[in-house]
Amino acid sequence: MGARLSRAYIFREGDAVKVRLRLSRRIRVKSGQHIGLWIPAVSFWAPLQSHPFVVASWSAGRRKDLDIVIEPRKGWTRALADLGRVNEKLMDERTMRGGEVDMSRDTFSYDGLDSHLAPFTGPHGCSVPVGEFETVVMIASDFGIAAQLPYLDELVYGYNACKTRNRRVHLVWLLEKYSMISPLVSLLNAALEKDSLDEGFILGISIHVAVSNLKDERLGRRVKLYHGSIPLEQILKEEREGRHIRRVQTEVEQHGNMAVLVSATGPTRDRVRSLVSDDVTDGVTLFELDYQV
């Protein structure tokens, strides 16, 4: 597949770089797919060092915008972060004037923002058929959340539209530090706002921060913030038993099938593999997503 054209709007936000691609024509991107991105303004020779970026947003149809969330490390991604400081300053100025800064809203304007030519290839990769499972558990470490967000959006949409078998979705996000939350909170909020049926009972989000000297707390109806080690074994056991699924009185209680999606660090993936292989006999499928931390 040849390269497609787009304009990249780059934003530095906390420890992350957010890239909004405005495409020359609409395309369909499935959850979990990635693109190969080249921004000549960052480095003209970058295509020789290209690596995939998972698309962190989802839409039911063809779309004009793609969102990417990147962890700046060194080389190309660090240069990309430096380029994003221009729009970071412009957005701060817009905030001071009381302008719209939420990029998920239709009223958001790109006027006055810095953009760059950004050819890309794709989308590439496969997508997990998450709508076929009664329960979906999504486990992510730090920036691994970017690979889970499209599935989260797809699951909530499918449930609201009665197009899936899902009855329970649990996103488990493991963080080393608090500063990781801010760059992705707007994308999480977008999914939460769409989870409107059954008083939001289908969706639960657990955020676990590796800090043990603070108290656990609830952030709204569906989000709980924990500190210290994560009880992965307990979480998987409860979800497998369907403890958080609302059932009608006449319904026979039985375990439906469950998918476990992982985009995490090596030790976390090893732990999940061990728990799934030890505890699960049938009905549970483990998916290790293409993007891992």
C-alpha positions as CSV (number, residue, x, y, z in Angstrom):
1,M,0.0,0.0,0.0
2,G,1.4,3.4,-1.0
3,A,1.9,6.4,1.3
4,R,-1.1,8.5,2.2
5,L,-0.9,12.3,2.9
6,S,-1.9,14.1,6.1
7,R,-1.1,17.1,8.2
8,A,0.2,16.4,11.7
9,Y,-0.7,18.6,14.7
10,I,1.8,17.8,17.4
11,F,1.2,18.6,21.1
12,R,3.5,18.1,24.0
13,E,1.4,17.2,27.1
14,G,3.1,16.1,30.3
15,D,5.2,13.0,29.7
16,A,3.5,12.3,26.3
17,V,3.4,13.5,22.8
18,K,-0.1,13.6,21.2
19,V,-0.3,13.7,17.4
20,R,-3.6,14.5,15.6
21,L,-3.4,13.6,11.9
22,R,-5.8,15.4,9.6
23,L,-6.1,13.1,6.6
24,S,-6.5,14.1,2.9
25,R,-9.3,11.5,2.6
26,R,-11.3,9.3,4.9
27,I,-10.0,5.9,5.8
28,R,-11.2,3.0,8.0
29,V,-9.0,1.9,10.9
30,K,-9.8,-1.0,13.1
31,S,-9.0,-1.3,16.8
32,G,-5.4,-2.3,17.4
33,Q,-4.1,-1.3,14.0
34,H,-1.0,0.9,13.5
35,I,0.5,3.2,10.9
36,G,4.0,3.9,9.7
37,L,4.5,7.7,10.1
38,W,7.0,10.1,8.5
39,I,7.2,13.8,9.4
40,P,9.9,15.4,7.3
41,A,10.1,18.4,9.6
42,V,11.3,16.1,12.4
43,S,13.9,14.3,10.3
44,F,14.0,14.0,6.5
45,W,15.7,10.5,6.7
46,A,13.3,9.2,9.3
47,P,11.7,6.7,6.9
48,L,14.9,4.7,7.0
49,Q,14.3,4.3,10.8
50,S,10.5,4.0,10.7
51,H,8.6,2.1,13.4
52,P,4.9,1.7,13.9
53,F,2.6,3.9,16.0
54,V,-0.6,2.4,17.2
55,V,-3.7,4.5,16.4
56,A,-5.2,5.5,19.8
57,S,-8.7,6.5,18.6
58,W,-11.6,4.6,17.0
59,S,-14.7,5.3,14.9
60,A,-17.5,3.1,13.6
61,G,-17.0,4.4,10.0
62,R,-14.4,6.0,7.9
63,R,-12.6,8.9,9.5
64,K,-10.8,12.1,8.7
65,D,-8.7,12.3,11.9
66,L,-6.3,9.8,13.6
67,D,-4.9,10.2,17.1
68,I,-1.5,8.9,18.2
69,V,0.0,9.0,21.6
70,I,3.8,8.6,21.8
71,E,6.2,8.2,24.6
72,P,9.2,10.4,23.9
73,R,12.4,8.5,24.5
74,K,15.4,9.4,22.3
75,G,16.2,10.2,18.6
76,W,13.1,10.7,16.4
77,T,10.5,10.6,19.2
78,R,12.5,13.1,21.3
79,A,12.7,15.5,18.3
80,L,9.0,15.0,17.8
81,A,8.4,16.1,21.4
82,D,10.5,19.2,20.9
83,L,8.4,20.1,17.9
84,G,5.3,19.7,20.0
85,R,6.2,22.6,22.3
86,V,5.0,25.1,19.7
87,N,1.4,23.9,19.9
88,E,1.7,23.4,23.7
89,K,2.4,27.1,24.0
90,L,-0.4,28.1,21.5
91,M,-2.9,25.9,23.4
92,D,-1.9,27.5,26.7
93,E,-2.6,30.9,25.2
94,R,-5.9,29.7,23.8
95,T,-6.8,28.5,27.3
96,M,-6.1,31.9,28.8
97,R,-8.4,33.5,26.2
98,G,-11.2,31.0,27.1
99,G,-11.1,29.2,23.7
100,E,-11.9,25.6,23.0
101,V,-9.0,23.2,23.8
102,D,-10.8,19.9,23.9
103,M,-9.8,18.2,20.6
104,S,-12.7,15.7,20.9
105,R,-15.3,18.4,20.5
106,D,-16.8,19.4,17.2
107,T,-16.2,23.1,18.1
108,F,-12.4,22.6,18.3
109,S,-10.6,24.8,15.7
110,Y,-7.2,24.2,14.2
111,D,-6.8,27.8,13.1
112,G,-3.5,29.3,14.2
113,L,-2.0,25.9,15.2
114,D,1.3,24.7,13.9
115,S,1.1,21.7,11.5
116,H,3.4,19.6,9.3
117,L,3.3,17.4,6.3
118,A,3.0,13.8,7.4
119,P,2.9,11.0,4.9
120,F,2.0,7.6,6.4
121,T,1.4,4.0,5.4
122,G,-1.3,1.7,6.6
123,P,-3.3,0.9,8.5
124,H,-1.5,-2.3,9.3
125,G,-2.1,-5.2,11.6
126,C,-5.0,-7.3,12.9
127,S,-7.8,-6.6,15.2
128,V,-9.2,-8.7,18.1
129,P,-12.9,-9.6,17.7
130,V,-13.7,-8.2,21.2
131,G,-17.5,-8.0,20.5
132,E,-17.7,-11.8,20.6
133,F,-16.9,-12.1,24.3
134,E,-19.2,-11.7,27.3
135,T,-16.4,-10.3,29.4
136,V,-13.3,-8.3,28.3
137,V,-10.5,-7.6,30.6
138,M,-7.9,-5.1,29.3
139,I,-4.5,-4.8,31.1
140,A,-2.1,-2.0,30.2
141,S,1.1,-0.6,31.6
142,D,1.9,3.1,31.2
143,F,1.8,4.0,27.5
144,G,0.4,0.6,26.7
145,I,-3.0,2.2,27.3
146,A,-2.8,3.7,23.8
147,A,-3.3,0.2,22.3
148,Q,-6.3,-0.4,24.5
149,L,-8.2,2.8,24.0
150,P,-9.6,2.0,20.5
151,Y,-11.0,-1.3,21.8
152,L,-12.5,0.5,24.8
153,D,-14.3,2.9,22.5
154,E,-15.4,0.1,20.2
155,L,-16.8,-2.0,23.1
156,V,-18.8,0.8,24.5
157,Y,-20.2,1.7,21.1
158,G,-21.1,-1.9,20.3
159,Y,-22.8,-2.4,23.6
160,N,-24.9,0.8,23.4
161,A,-25.9,-0.2,19.8
162,C,-26.7,-3.8,20.9
163,K,-24.2,-5.1,18.3
164,T,-22.0,-7.2,20.6
165,R,-22.3,-10.0,23.2
166,N,-20.4,-7.9,25.8
167,R,-21.8,-7.6,29.3
168,R,-18.7,-6.5,31.2
169,V,-15.6,-4.6,30.3
170,H,-12.8,-3.9,32.9
171,L,-9.8,-1.8,32.0
172,V,-6.8,-2.2,34.4
173,W,-4.2,0.4,34.0
174,L,-0.8,0.1,35.8
175,L,1.2,3.3,36.3
176,E,4.6,4.0,37.6
177,K,3.7,7.7,38.3
178,Y,0.8,10.1,38.4
179,S,2.0,12.2,35.6
180,M,1.1,9.5,33.1
181,I,-2.7,10.1,33.7
182,S,-3.0,13.6,32.4
183,P,-2.1,13.1,28.7
184,L,-4.7,10.4,28.3
185,V,-7.5,11.5,30.5
186,S,-9.4,13.2,27.7
187,L,-9.5,10.0,25.7
188,L,-10.6,8.0,28.7
189,N,-13.3,10.5,29.5
190,A,-14.6,10.3,25.9
191,A,-15.2,6.6,26.4
192,L,-16.8,7.1,29.8
193,E,-19.2,9.7,28.4
194,K,-20.4,7.2,25.7
195,D,-21.1,4.5,28.3
196,S,-24.7,5.6,28.9
197,L,-26.8,2.4,29.1
198,D,-27.5,0.5,32.4
199,E,-26.1,3.5,34.3
200,G,-22.7,2.7,33.1
201,F,-22.6,-0.7,34.7
202,I,-20.8,-2.5,31.8
203,L,-17.6,-0.5,32.2
204,G,-15.2,-0.4,35.1
205,I,-11.7,1.2,35.2
206,S,-9.1,0.5,37.8
207,I,-6.0,2.7,37.8
208,H,-3.1,1.3,39.9
209,V,-0.2,3.6,40.8
210,A,3.0,2.2,42.1
211,V,2.9,4.4,45.2
212,S,2.0,2.7,48.5
213,N,1.9,5.5,51.0
214,L,-1.4,7.0,49.8
215,K,-5.1,6.0,50.2
216,D,-7.2,4.3,47.6
217,E,-10.0,6.4,46.2
218,R,-12.9,6.4,43.9
219,L,-12.9,8.8,40.9
220,G,-16.5,9.0,40.0
221,R,-18.9,6.0,39.5
222,R,-16.7,3.8,37.4
223,V,-13.1,4.7,38.1
224,K,-11.2,3.5,41.1
225,L,-7.6,4.6,41.9
226,Y,-5.4,2.2,43.9
227,H,-1.9,2.6,45.3
228,G,0.7,-0.1,45.6
229,S,0.8,-3.6,44.1
230,I,-2.0,-4.8,41.9
231,P,-4.1,-7.9,42.8
232,L,-4.1,-9.4,39.3
233,E,-5.1,-12.8,40.4
234,Q,-8.1,-11.5,42.3
235,I,-9.2,-9.3,39.4
236,L,-9.0,-12.1,36.8
237,K,-10.8,-14.6,39.2
238,E,-13.7,-12.2,39.9
239,E,-14.2,-11.3,36.2
240,R,-14.0,-15.0,35.3
241,E,-16.8,-15.8,37.8
242,G,-18.9,-12.9,36.5
243,R,-19.3,-11.2,39.8
244,H,-19.7,-7.8,38.3
245,I,-22.2,-8.8,35.6
246,R,-25.8,-7.7,36.2
247,R,-28.1,-10.6,35.6
248,V,-31.9,-10.9,35.6
249,Q,-33.6,-13.1,38.2
250,T,-34.7,-15.8,35.7
251,E,-31.2,-16.1,34.1
252,V,-29.3,-19.2,34.9
253,E,-25.9,-18.2,36.2
254,Q,-23.1,-19.6,34.1
255,H,-19.7,-18.4,33.0
256,G,-19.6,-16.9,29.5
257,N,-16.4,-16.6,27.5
258,M,-13.8,-14.0,28.4
259,A,-11.0,-12.2,26.5
260,V,-7.9,-10.8,28.2
261,L,-6.1,-8.1,26.2
262,V,-2.6,-7.2,27.3
263,S,-0.3,-4.4,26.3
264,A,2.1,-4.2,29.2
265,T,5.7,-4.6,30.5
266,G,7.4,-8.0,30.2
267,P,7.0,-8.9,33.9
268,T,3.3,-8.0,33.8
269,R,2.7,-10.1,30.6
270,D,4.6,-13.0,32.2
271,R,2.3,-12.8,35.3
272,V,-0.9,-12.7,33.2
273,R,0.3,-15.6,31.1
274,S,0.9,-17.6,34.3
275,L,-2.5,-16.8,35.8
276,V,-4.4,-17.5,32.6
277,S,-2.7,-20.8,32.0
278,D,-3.0,-22.0,35.6
279,D,-6.6,-20.9,36.3
280,V,-8.4,-21.1,33.0
281,T,-9.6,-24.4,31.4
282,D,-12.0,-23.2,28.7
283,G,-13.7,-20.0,27.7
284,V,-10.8,-17.6,28.3
285,T,-8.6,-16.4,25.5
286,L,-5.4,-14.3,26.0
287,F,-4.5,-11.7,23.4
288,E,-1.1,-10.0,23.5
289,L,-1.5,-6.9,21.4
290,D,1.0,-5.8,18.8
291,Y,2.0,-2.8,20.9
292,Q,3.9,-3.7,24.1
293,V,5.7,-1.5,26.5
